[in-house]
Amino acid sequence: MSFGRNLQHLRRMCGNMTQEALAERLGVSRQTVSKWELDAAQPEMEKAIELCGLFNCTLDNLFREEMDGFDSAFTELRVETVPGFRYVKHAVISREPEEDAIRWAIRVARENGVEHPRVIGWDFPCVSMEQVNVYHMHGYEAAWVLPEGLTPAGVEIREQKAQKYAAIHIPEPFKNPFATIPNAYKTLQEYMRTNGLAHTDQDVIPCFETDGDTMDVYIACS
């Protein structure tokens, strides 16, 4: 573990804050911040507590954890407003529901003349303990985001208003998906905490992933 690397990581999480900007916030010199990040010195307790307040973390986070463990797997941490959209969705509960749900969304889109649809997905929570523990099943929900002006027949169309989301890009989501994708959510939640963003699920899709060779993960925030 390295306090210096953790501090660099927190600066990146906080809008790529510069050493100069951090030094000004703390009332120290840029050289002092540089020494901290090189692990050539550590802050006094008063400054360490100020760092915790600034980055919404604990002293244990700062000094005892490896907070930058997933940095290289992700890019483009950001907050963006996703414009309102209409969509149709389908839930599947099985041992491998993601492929089935996404396949359904793509099939319906192509039946309606859209060859390359925008598909998003998220975990479907309504799964019993018996399904999980005995049959090793879980749920997944996929949605086709409808192009403007298209209203397919025979499916329920839902609408979402414009919503602010914290987002992160995963260049290679399937290189090690059982680690990379969950860790993207962990990194994104840490980014939200550092920047004082609260998660919301009021009248919106609370979180989702884009489908494709690369992936973006979104978490709704207030």
C-alpha positions in Angstrom: 0.0 0.0 0.0 1.2 3.6 -0.7 -0.2 6.8 0.7 1.4 8.6 -2.2 -0.3 6.5 -4.9 -3.6 6.8 -3.1 -3.3 10.6 -3.1 -2.5 10.7 -6.8 -5.5 8.4 -7.4 -7.8 10.7 -5.4 -6.6 13.7 -7.3 -7.5 12.0 -10.6 -10.8 11.0 -9.2 -11.5 14.6 -8.3 -11.6 16.0 -11.8 -7.8 15.5 -12.3 -7.1 18.1 -9.7 -3.5 19.4 -10.1 -0.9 19.3 -7.4 -1.0 23.1 -7.4 -4.7 23.2 -6.8 -4.5 20.6 -4.0 -1.7 22.6 -2.4 -3.7 25.8 -2.5 -6.7 24.1 -0.9 -4.5 22.8 2.0 -2.4 25.9 2.4 0.9 24.0 1.6 3.4 24.2 -1.2 3.2 22.2 -4.4 6.6 20.7 -3.4 5.0 19.4 -0.2 2.3 17.6 -2.2 4.9 16.2 -4.6 6.9 14.8 -1.6 3.7 13.2 -0.2 3.0 11.5 -3.6 6.6 10.3 -3.8 6.2 8.8 -0.3 9.2 11.0 0.7 7.1 12.5 3.5 3.7 12.2 5.0 1.2 14.9 6.1 0.7 15.8 9.7 -2.5 14.6 11.2 -4.3 17.9 10.8 -3.5 17.9 7.0 -4.4 14.2 6.7 -7.8 14.9 8.3 -8.3 17.8 5.8 -7.5 15.4 3.0 -10.2 13.0 4.3 -12.7 15.9 4.3 -11.7 17.1 0.9 -11.9 13.6 -0.8 -14.7 12.1 1.3 -12.6 9.2 2.5 -11.2 7.9 5.8 -7.7 7.7 7.2 -7.8 3.9 6.7 -8.6 4.6 3.0 -5.7 7.0 2.7 -3.0 5.0 4.5 -4.0 1.3 4.6 -5.8 0.6 1.3 -4.6 0.3 -2.3 -7.1 2.7 -3.8 -5.5 2.8 -7.3 -5.7 -1.0 -7.9 -8.0 -0.7 -11.0 -7.0 2.5 -12.6 -5.3 1.0 -15.7 -8.5 -0.9 -16.7 -10.7 2.1 -16.9 -10.8 5.6 -18.6 -13.1 8.6 -19.0 -14.5 8.9 -15.5 -17.0 11.6 -15.8 -20.5 13.1 -15.0 -22.8 13.5 -18.0 -26.5 14.2 -18.5 -28.0 11.4 -20.6 -30.8 12.9 -22.7 -34.3 11.5 -22.3 -35.1 8.4 -24.3 -37.7 5.8 -25.0 -37.0 2.1 -24.7 -38.4 -1.5 -24.6 -37.0 -4.0 -22.2 -36.9 -7.7 -21.5 -35.8 -9.6 -18.3 -34.3 -13.1 -18.2 -33.6 -15.3 -15.2 -31.2 -18.2 -16.0 -27.6 -19.3 -15.5 -26.4 -16.9 -18.3 -29.2 -14.3 -18.7 -27.1 -11.5 -20.2 -26.7 -13.1 -23.6 -30.4 -14.1 -23.8 -31.7 -10.7 -22.8 -29.4 -8.8 -25.1 -30.2 -11.2 -28.0 -33.9 -10.5 -27.5 -33.3 -6.7 -27.7 -31.2 -7.1 -30.9 -33.8 -9.4 -32.5 -36.7 -7.0 -31.8 -34.7 -4.1 -33.2 -33.8 -5.9 -36.4 -37.4 -7.0 -36.8 -38.2 -3.3 -36.9 -35.5 -2.5 -39.4 -32.7 -1.3 -37.1 -29.6 -3.3 -37.9 -27.3 -1.8 -35.3 -29.4 -1.0 -32.2 -28.3 0.8 -29.1 -28.7 -1.8 -26.3 -28.2 -1.3 -22.6 -28.5 -3.7 -19.7 -28.6 -4.1 -15.9 -29.0 -6.7 -13.2 -32.6 -7.8 -12.6 -33.0 -8.0 -8.8 -36.2 -10.1 -8.6 -34.6 -13.5 -8.1 -35.4 -15.9 -5.3 -32.7 -17.3 -3.0 -33.6 -20.8 -4.2 -32.9 -19.7 -7.8 -29.6 -18.2 -6.7 -28.3 -20.8 -4.2 -29.8 -24.0 -5.6 -30.0 -23.4 -9.3 -27.1 -20.9 -9.6 -29.3 -18.5 -11.6 -29.4 -14.7 -11.7 -31.4 -12.1 -13.6 -30.5 -9.6 -16.2 -32.6 -7.0 -18.1 -31.7 -5.6 -21.5 -33.3 -2.7 -23.2 -33.3 -1.4 -26.8 -33.1 2.4 -26.9 -35.6 3.4 -29.6 -34.5 5.7 -32.4 -36.4 9.0 -32.5 -39.6 8.6 -34.4 -39.8 4.8 -34.3 -42.7 3.2 -32.4 -42.7 -0.6 -32.8 -45.9 -2.5 -32.3 -46.6 -5.3 -29.9 -44.2 -4.2 -27.2 -44.5 -1.9 -24.1 -42.7 1.3 -24.7 -41.2 3.1 -21.6 -39.8 6.6 -21.3 -37.0 8.0 -19.2 -36.4 11.7 -18.7 -33.0 13.4 -19.0 -30.9 12.3 -16.0 -27.4 13.0 -14.7 -25.2 9.9 -14.5 -21.7 9.2 -13.3 -20.0 7.1 -15.9 -16.8 5.2 -16.6 -15.4 3.6 -19.8 -14.0 0.0 -19.9 -11.9 -0.4 -23.1 -11.7 -4.2 -22.7 -14.7 -5.4 -20.6 -14.5 -9.0 -21.5 -10.8 -9.6 -21.0 -11.6 -10.6 -17.4 -15.3 -9.8 -17.1 -15.9 -11.3 -13.6 -13.3 -8.9 -12.2 -13.3 -6.0 -14.6 -17.0 -5.1 -14.7 -17.7 -5.4 -10.9 -14.5 -3.3 -10.3 -15.8 -0.7 -12.7 -18.8 -0.3 -10.5 -16.5 -0.1 -7.4 -14.3 2.5 -9.0 -17.3 4.5 -10.1 -18.9 4.4 -6.7 -15.5 5.6 -5.3 -15.5 8.5 -7.8 -19.0 9.4 -6.8 -18.1 9.4 -3.1 -15.0 11.5 -3.7 -17.0 14.1 -5.6 -19.9 14.2 -3.2 -22.4 12.6 -5.7 -25.4 10.7 -4.3 -26.9 7.7 -6.0 -30.6 8.0 -7.0 -33.1 5.5 -8.4 -36.2 7.8 -8.4 -38.1 7.3 -11.7 -35.0 6.4 -13.6 -32.9 3.4 -14.5 -30.6 3.5 -11.5 -27.6 2.0 -13.3 -26.9 0.3 -16.7 -24.1 -0.9 -19.0 -23.8 -0.4 -22.7 -23.4 -3.4 -25.0 -20.5 -3.9 -27.4 -16.8 -4.6 -27.7 -16.2 -1.7 -25.2 -18.5 -0.8 -22.4 -19.6 2.2 -20.4 -21.1 1.8 -17.0 -23.6 4.5 -15.7 -24.9 5.1 -12.2 -27.7 7.7 -11.8 -26.9 10.5 -9.4 -28.8 13.4 -7.9 
